[in-house]
Amino acid sequence: MSGFLYGVALQWKLDIRSKSLLVTCYIVPLIFFLLMGGIFTSVMPEMRSTLIQSMIVMGVSMGAFIGLPPSLVETYGSNIKKVYQANGVPLYLGLITMFLSAFIHLMMTCIIILLLAPILFEAALPVHFPEFFLALAIYIIVSLSIGSILGLIVKNQAKLTMIAQLVFLPSIMLSGIMFPTHMLPDFLETIGRLFPASWGYRLMLDHGFQFENMWYLILVFCAAVIVCGVLLKKQKSHVYSYLRKWHSRSHIMAATHKQPYHLKQS
């Protein structure tokens, strides 16, 4: 257990030094919050009641869909995963430590937004803090689980950036944080409901912590866990086949070197 906690703490420290994670989990979400918070509350003063939830949805979506997947690709799309297996480290450990580290970073960003919004924009605080933080934790976990799938299934960074944007942009535009979803055409409103952002936003609203806003998030998380398990199992089989080939080649080379000199010459 102490080794696992050390791994999480080490990954968290490494993520702090990561420029990409710093940008996607802190800088961009907080700049968006500072700029758009003033615009939203000036144009639509009634948005002060939902400003915190709206800015949190944007920050979590960016960190989960754009920040986490590249870190996973660096590990599971390269030979680092082979080092894991060669040293007897479970292949899933890297995913879990990165997942928990990203969870901590996103939670810290959300707390910063929660503290600054009432001071800067007179935003309304959540009425029930325990329910709000529980809803926030659920939303972060579900979003990171989708980001984990992206990081495990896409091996190319350029393709990953494009696919991540295809998940991130609809999550922001169709979730209801920019404008009410009833203003959208019916087919766009239906598409928006496919993304966790829409459900997480409603779950974090006052009196929104209900099963009718939670069941879809639970379903998505369970499906994501199954998909991640299948992808990790597939990668594990590839690593095992590579290690077997490497060991067989090592044995052949060792046997060749041990042969007497006159046998080698013949």
N, C-alpha and C positions, 0 to 999 in steps of 0.2 A: 504494500500500500504506500509506503514511504517513497519507494522508487517511482511509482506512478505519479504521486504528487510532485516529486522532483521533476519528472518529465514535463508535467503541465506547467510548472513554474519556469522551467528552462525555455519551453516553447513560447510562453508569454513574454519573456525577456527578449527572445529572438524576434518576436513580432514587433516589439516596441522599436527595434532598430530597423525594421523593414520599412522602406520608404513607401512602397505601394500600399501596405496596410495602414500606414500613418495617413496617407492621402484619402483612402477609401473609407476608413473607419472614423477618422477625426476631422481632418481639414475640410474636405468637400462637404460632408453633412453639416458641419458647424457653420461654414460660410453660407451654405444654402439657407440654413436656419436664420442667420443674422440678416441676410438680404430679403428673403421671401417672407420672413416673419413680419417685418415692417410693412411690406407691400400688402400682404394678405389682410392685416389688421387695419390698414388705412382704407383699402378698397371695400372690404367686408368686415366691419367692426364686430359683427356677430360671430366671426370665426375665432374670436378669442377663447370661446368655450371649447374649441376642438383643436387649437393650434398645437398644443403639446403632442397630442396623438398623431396629428398630421406630420409634424416634423420628425417624430420618432419613426414612423413608417418609412419615410424617405431614407433616414440614416441607416436603419436596419436593412432595408432592401439593398442599398449600395454596398454595405459591408458584407452582407451574406452572398450576394450574387456576383459582385465584382472584386471584393477583397479576398475572400476565402479561397475560391477555386484556383487562382494562380499558385498559391502556396501548395495546394494539393498536387497540382501538375508538376511542380518542381520535385516533389518526392515520388509520386506514383507514376509519373511519366518519364522518369529517368532511372538510372542504375542505383539510386539511393535505396529503393525498395529491396534490391538484391542484397545490399549490406544489412538491412533489417533481418532478412531471412537467414543469411549466412551466420549471423551472430545470435541466432535463436530468439530474436525479438519478434513478437506477434505483429503481423502486417497491419492489423487494425489499430495498433497503438498510435501510429502517426496520425491517423484520422481523428482519433478521440482527443489527443492532446491539442491538435490544431482547432478542432471543434470547440473545446472548452476554452482555449485561449481567445478565440474569436468571440465567444459568448461573453467573456469578461470585458473585452474591449468595447463591444457594442453596448453592453449594459452601462459601462462608464460614460459613453457618449450620450446615452439616453438620460442618465442622471444629470449630466451637465445641461442638457436641454430643459429638463424638468426644473432645475434650479434657476436658470437664466430667463426662461420665458415669462414668468410672472413679473420679474424685475424690469426687463427690457420692453415687453409688449403688453403688460397687464393681462397676461393669459390666465385663464381659470385653472386652478389646480384640480386634480382628480378628487372626487368626493370621498371615495373609499380607497385608500392607499394599498392595503393588502390585496384587494381584488385587482387593482391596476397593475401592481408589480407581478402578480401571478399571471395575468393576461399578457403582460409584456414578455415574461420569461417564455411562455408558451409560443408566442409569435416569433421570438428570436430563434428558439430551438427549431421550429418548423422551417423558417427561412434558411437557417444554416444547413438543415438536412437537404434542402433542394440544392443549395450551393455545393454541398458535398458530392451530390450526384454529378453536377457539372464538372467538378474537379477530377472525378474519377473516370468519367466516360470520355472526356475530350482530352486528347494528348497534345494538341497543337495550341500554342498560346494565342496565335492570331485568330484561329477559329473560336477559341474559348471567349475571346473578347467580344466577337460578333454575337455568339449565342447568348452570352451573359447580358448583353444589351437588349436582346430580344425578350429576355425575361424581365429585366429591370424596368425598361421604359413602360410597358403595359401595366406593371405593378404600380407605378407612380401615377400614370395618366388615367387609369380606369378604376382606381381603388376608391375614389371619392375624397381624397385628401386635397385635391386642387379645386374641385367643384362638385356639387351633389351629383350622385350617379343617376338620379332621375332625369337629369338634363341630357344624358347620353341617349343615342339610339338604342333600341332594344337589343340588337345583336352585339353592340359594344358593351352594354351592361352585362350581358350574359358572359362574354369573354372575360370581363373584369372579375367575375365571380370565380373563374378558374384559378386565379392567383391568390396566394395566402394573404397578400396585403389588404385586400378588401375585407376579409374575415377578421384579420388581426386588428384592423382599424376599428371595426364595430365592437370587437371584444374589449378593447381598451376604453371605449367611451363609458361615461357614467351610466350605471345600470345596464351595461352591455355584457357583463360577465354572465352569460347564460349558455346553456347547452346548444341552443339553436345557432349561436355564433361560434361554437367551439367544435362541433362534430366534424366539420370539414377539415379543420386543422389537424385533428387527431387522425383522421383517415389519411391525409397527405403524409403525416409523419410516419405512420406505420408502413405505408407504401414505400417511402423513401428509405426506411431502415432495411426493408427487404431488398430493394434494388442495390443499396450500398453493400449489403452482405453478398449478393450474387456477384457484383463487380469485384469485390475483394477476393472472393473465392476464385474467380477467374484469373485474377492477377497472381494469386498464390500458386495456382497450377503452372502458370507460365514461368514463375521464378523457380519452382521445383524442377521443371524440365531443363531450365538453363543451368541450374546447379548440378544436376545429374550429368549433363554433357560436359561441364567444366571438370567435374571429378573424374569422369572417364578419361578425358584427355590428359589430366594430371597423372593418372595411373599409367597410361600408355607411355607418356614421356619419362616417368620414373623408371618403368621397366626397360625402356630403351637405354637409358643412361647406365643401368646396372648390368647390361650385357657385357661379356668379356670383349676386349678390343678386337680379337681375331674373328669373333662372330659378327661384329659390326662391319668389319672389312669385307667379309663374305656376303 
